[in-house]
Amino acid sequence: QVQLVESGGGSVQAGGSLRLSCALSPLTYSSNCMGWFRQAPGKEREGVAIIEEDGDTRYADSVKGRFAVSKDNAKNTMYLQMNSLKPEDTAMYYCAADTDDVGSLNPAVYYSWGRGTQVTVSS
């Protein structure tokens, strides 16, 4: 059973914007913490932004001030608004949920994952 499905990726020029969406099953959406992660070719997966059940958020330093994570309880959907995109933001973006380490940006502590959506930023 698919629990997380990402959408919204694409190709943009530097300085542009994209909004990613992650549709979650109701059970998965009720997780204490969920977030966005990314993996560029040849690099390890890294945390981008997380949002806790009470709405508290946390961001990687590299995206602070440019990205914003949010969620819509009525739609069981999490979003990642990405502004001022840079070529170094190019990666496969994944949403994830279910962790015993609430607030963590460490992808290793998340149990449920989507299949990803590609974001490519050209200079």
Contacts in CASP RR format, 6 or more apart in sequence:
PFRMAT RR
TARGET T0000
AUTHOR 0000-0000-0000
METHOD contacts of the structure
MODEL  1
QVQLVESGGGSVQAGGSLRLSCALSPLTYSSNCMGWFRQAPGKEREGVAI
IEEDGDTRYADSVKGRFAVSKDNAKNTMYLQMNSLKPEDTAMYYCAADTD
DVGSLNPAVYYSWGRGTQVTVSS
1 25 0 8 1.000
2 25 0 8 1.000
2 114 0 8 1.000
3 24 0 8 1.000
3 25 0 8 1.000
3 27 0 8 1.000
3 28 0 8 1.000
3 97 0 8 1.000
3 112 0 8 1.000
3 114 0 8 1.000
4 22 0 8 1.000
4 23 0 8 1.000
4 24 0 8 1.000
4 25 0 8 1.000
4 28 0 8 1.000
4 95 0 8 1.000
4 96 0 8 1.000
4 97 0 8 1.000
4 112 0 8 1.000
4 113 0 8 1.000
4 114 0 8 1.000
5 22 0 8 1.000
5 23 0 8 1.000
5 114 0 8 1.000
5 115 0 8 1.000
6 20 0 8 1.000
6 21 0 8 1.000
6 22 0 8 1.000
6 93 0 8 1.000
6 94 0 8 1.000
6 95 0 8 1.000
6 114 0 8 1.000
6 115 0 8 1.000
6 116 0 8 1.000
6 117 0 8 1.000
7 20 0 8 1.000
7 21 0 8 1.000
7 22 0 8 1.000
7 23 0 8 1.000
7 117 0 8 1.000
8 18 0 8 1.000
8 19 0 8 1.000
8 20 0 8 1.000
8 21 0 8 1.000
8 117 0 8 1.000
9 18 0 8 1.000
9 20 0 8 1.000
9 93 0 8 1.000
9 117 0 8 1.000
9 118 0 8 1.000
9 119 0 8 1.000
10 18 0 8 1.000
10 117 0 8 1.000
10 118 0 8 1.000
10 119 0 8 1.000
10 120 0 8 1.000
11 120 0 8 1.000
11 121 0 8 1.000
11 122 0 8 1.000
12 18 0 8 1.000
12 85 0 8 1.000
12 119 0 8 1.000
12 120 0 8 1.000
12 121 0 8 1.000
12 122 0 8 1.000
13 121 0 8 1.000
13 122 0 8 1.000
13 123 0 8 1.000
14 85 0 8 1.000
14 86 0 8 1.000
14 87 0 8 1.000
14 121 0 8 1.000
14 122 0 8 1.000
14 123 0 8 1.000
15 83 0 8 1.000
15 84 0 8 1.000
15 85 0 8 1.000
15 86 0 8 1.000
15 121 0 8 1.000
16 83 0 8 1.000
16 84 0 8 1.000
16 85 0 8 1.000
16 121 0 8 1.000
17 81 0 8 1.000
17 82 0 8 1.000
17 83 0 8 1.000
17 84 0 8 1.000
17 85 0 8 1.000
18 82 0 8 1.000
18 85 0 8 1.000
18 119 0 8 1.000
19 79 0 8 1.000
19 80 0 8 1.000
19 81 0 8 1.000
19 82 0 8 1.000
20 36 0 8 1.000
20 79 0 8 1.000
20 80 0 8 1.000
20 82 0 8 1.000
20 93 0 8 1.000
20 95 0 8 1.000
20 117 0 8 1.000
20 119 0 8 1.000
21 77 0 8 1.000
21 78 0 8 1.000
21 79 0 8 1.000
22 34 0 8 1.000
22 35 0 8 1.000
22 36 0 8 1.000
22 77 0 8 1.000
22 78 0 8 1.000
22 79 0 8 1.000
22 80 0 8 1.000
22 95 0 8 1.000
22 114 0 8 1.000
23 75 0 8 1.000
23 76 0 8 1.000
23 77 0 8 1.000
24 31 0 8 1.000
24 34 0 8 1.000
24 76 0 8 1.000
24 77 0 8 1.000
24 78 0 8 1.000
24 95 0 8 1.000
24 97 0 8 1.000
25 76 0 8 1.000
26 76 0 8 1.000
28 34 0 8 1.000
28 97 0 8 1.000
28 98 0 8 1.000
28 112 0 8 1.000
29 71 0 8 1.000
29 73 0 8 1.000
29 76 0 8 1.000
29 77 0 8 1.000
29 78 0 8 1.000
29 97 0 8 1.000
30 53 0 8 1.000
31 53 0 8 1.000
31 97 0 8 1.000
31 98 0 8 1.000
31 99 0 8 1.000
31 112 0 8 1.000
32 52 0 8 1.000
32 53 0 8 1.000
32 99 0 8 1.000
32 102 0 8 1.000
33 50 0 8 1.000
33 51 0 8 1.000
33 52 0 8 1.000
33 53 0 8 1.000
33 97 0 8 1.000
33 99 0 8 1.000
33 102 0 8 1.000
33 103 0 8 1.000
33 104 0 8 1.000
34 50 0 8 1.000
34 51 0 8 1.000
34 71 0 8 1.000
34 78 0 8 1.000
34 95 0 8 1.000
34 96 0 8 1.000
34 97 0 8 1.000
34 98 0 8 1.000
35 47 0 8 1.000
35 48 0 8 1.000
35 49 0 8 1.000
35 50 0 8 1.000
35 51 0 8 1.000
35 69 0 8 1.000
35 78 0 8 1.000
35 95 0 8 1.000
35 96 0 8 1.000
35 97 0 8 1.000
35 110 0 8 1.000
36 47 0 8 1.000
36 48 0 8 1.000
36 49 0 8 1.000
36 50 0 8 1.000
36 69 0 8 1.000
36 78 0 8 1.000
36 80 0 8 1.000
36 93 0 8 1.000
36 94 0 8 1.000
36 95 0 8 1.000
36 96 0 8 1.000
37 45 0 8 1.000
37 46 0 8 1.000
37 47 0 8 1.000
37 48 0 8 1.000
37 93 0 8 1.000
37 94 0 8 1.000
37 95 0 8 1.000
37 96 0 8 1.000
37 107 0 8 1.000
37 110 0 8 1.000
38 45 0 8 1.000
38 46 0 8 1.000
38 47 0 8 1.000
38 48 0 8 1.000
38 89 0 8 1.000
38 91 0 8 1.000
38 92 0 8 1.000
38 93 0 8 1.000
38 94 0 8 1.000
38 119 0 8 1.000
39 45 0 8 1.000
39 46 0 8 1.000
39 91 0 8 1.000
39 92 0 8 1.000
39 94 0 8 1.000
40 88 0 8 1.000
40 90 0 8 1.000
40 91 0 8 1.000
40 92 0 8 1.000
43 91 0 8 1.000
45 94 0 8 1.000
45 107 0 8 1.000
46 60 0 8 1.000
46 105 0 8 1.000
46 107 0 8 1.000
47 60 0 8 1.000
47 105 0 8 1.000
47 106 0 8 1.000
47 107 0 8 1.000
48 59 0 8 1.000
48 60 0 8 1.000
48 63 0 8 1.000
48 67 0 8 1.000
48 80 0 8 1.000
48 93 0 8 1.000
48 105 0 8 1.000
49 57 0 8 1.000
49 58 0 8 1.000
49 59 0 8 1.000
49 60 0 8 1.000
49 63 0 8 1.000
49 67 0 8 1.000
49 68 0 8 1.000
49 69 0 8 1.000
49 80 0 8 1.000
49 105 0 8 1.000
50 57 0 8 1.000
50 58 0 8 1.000
50 69 0 8 1.000
50 103 0 8 1.000
50 104 0 8 1.000
50 105 0 8 1.000
51 57 0 8 1.000
51 69 0 8 1.000
51 70 0 8 1.000
51 71 0 8 1.000
51 78 0 8 1.000
52 102 0 8 1.000
52 103 0 8 1.000
55 71 0 8 1.000
56 103 0 8 1.000
57 68 0 8 1.000
57 69 0 8 1.000
58 103 0 8 1.000
58 105 0 8 1.000
59 65 0 8 1.000
59 67 0 8 1.000
59 69 0 8 1.000
60 105 0 8 1.000
62 88 0 8 1.000
63 82 0 8 1.000
63 89 0 8 1.000
66 82 0 8 1.000
66 83 0 8 1.000
66 84 0 8 1.000
66 85 0 8 1.000
67 80 0 8 1.000
67 81 0 8 1.000
67 82 0 8 1.000
67 83 0 8 1.000
68 80 0 8 1.000
68 81 0 8 1.000
68 83 0 8 1.000
69 78 0 8 1.000
69 79 0 8 1.000
69 80 0 8 1.000
69 81 0 8 1.000
70 78 0 8 1.000
70 79 0 8 1.000
70 81 0 8 1.000
71 77 0 8 1.000
71 78 0 8 1.000
71 79 0 8 1.000
72 78 0 8 1.000
72 79 0 8 1.000
78 95 0 8 1.000
80 93 0 8 1.000
82 89 0 8 1.000
82 119 0 8 1.000
85 119 0 8 1.000
85 121 0 8 1.000
86 121 0 8 1.000
87 121 0 8 1.000
87 122 0 8 1.000
87 123 0 8 1.000
88 121 0 8 1.000
89 119 0 8 1.000
89 121 0 8 1.000
90 119 0 8 1.000
90 120 0 8 1.000
90 121 0 8 1.000
91 118 0 8 1.000
91 119 0 8 1.000
92 116 0 8 1.000
92 117 0 8 1.000
92 118 0 8 1.000
92 119 0 8 1.000
93 116 0 8 1.000
93 117 0 8 1.000
93 118 0 8 1.000
93 119 0 8 1.000
94 113 0 8 1.000
94 114 0 8 1.000
94 115 0 8 1.000
94 116 0 8 1.000
95 113 0 8 1.000
95 114 0 8 1.000
95 116 0 8 1.000
96 107 0 8 1.000
96 110 0 8 1.000
96 111 0 8 1.000
96 112 0 8 1.000
96 113 0 8 1.000
96 114 0 8 1.000
97 110 0 8 1.000
97 111 0 8 1.000
97 112 0 8 1.000
98 110 0 8 1.000
98 111 0 8 1.000
98 112 0 8 1.000
99 109 0 8 1.000
99 110 0 8 1.000
99 111 0 8 1.000
100 109 0 8 1.000
101 109 0 8 1.000
104 110 0 8 1.000
END
